[in-house]
Amino acid sequence: MSKIRKLQPPLTDTDVHTLKAGDEVSITGVIYSARDMAHKRLCEAMDAGKPLPFELDGAIIYFVGPTPAKPGKVIGAAGPTTSSRMDAFSPKLVSAGLKAMIGKGYRNDEVREALKQYGAVHLSAVGGAGALLSRHIVAAQVIAYEDLGTEAVRKLEVVDFPAIVAYDSYGNSIYRL
């Protein structure tokens, strides 16, 4: 049985470079939600020289569009979105300091090269387990692009959020490529 690595964002280069494909991680701290439309807007803001709604340096973005929260809950089901939907945007964000992304499924060659070049990782969360994963989210606040509804950027406070290193910063993967 492998030891679960505890991560607390913002991540450092040391944090990232000690992670290997297949490592189990548990994240406690602040992460940010963003899906494809939010990624597009983040990249457009970067291209226009405008400030981003959160600091990318050391950040973790979770590819999630949560369902509405039930009464008494901070968030609804919060399962990962297919990661490849963010492939067009991820290299730009990683080059600006993003250290980790959480989603499900494969990443393209350009993303994998950016992970190696800039020292970042891609984490996988279990798809279909959104209700269970939402139990690890203790606070959620929309911080940008509210007009996107469920795809708005949220600041999420997580406790012991489980994931697996799918692609490490050395080019290794849990997937057969």
Summary of the structure (lengths in Angstrom):
residues: 177
radius of gyration: 14.8
end to end distance: 25.1
largest distance: 47.6
contacts: 577
relative contact order: 0.24
helix: 27%
strand: 29%
